Amino acid sequence: MRLEFPVFIRVLDPQLVVCEGARSKRSKRDGGKPAASTLLKPVKVNSKRAAFLRWFLEAPSGRTIPGAMAHFGISRPNVLAHWTALSREHGIGYALHNGNLKPLLPARCGPSDVFEKGD
């Protein structure tokens, strides 16, 4: 018994030109969340979330996500989950560009105003 299968040969057309502008210049990992108009509620001073936010606020130009992953021993989705929670519950936004994450505070709110006032 003899079986035959069709064979297709692909030939590269040298006249074929691919448009360079077909893909967006913006990285898939760019984005962020805007800051709220006012601080929704202050961050508890002694919480993990406060330590996380404080680490990012120490560098006004932002920090890298891999740096946060190494510093806190967490994964990329966990870093972004912390920022989503800070945005949703406290109104603190962030800008993400080329793996660099920069905190965005609400208007008329400084880094010291973000944390709850304690004794």
Secondary structure as UniProt FT lines:
FT   TURN            14..15
FT   HELIX           20..22
FT   TURN            28..29
FT   STRAND          31..33
FT   TURN            45..46
FT   HELIX           48..57
FT   TURN            60..61
FT   STRAND          63..64
FT   HELIX           65..72
FT   HELIX           76..85
FT   HELIX           86..90
FT   STRAND          93..97
FT   TURN            98..99
FT   STRAND          100..104
FT   TURN            107..108
FT   HELIX           111..113
//
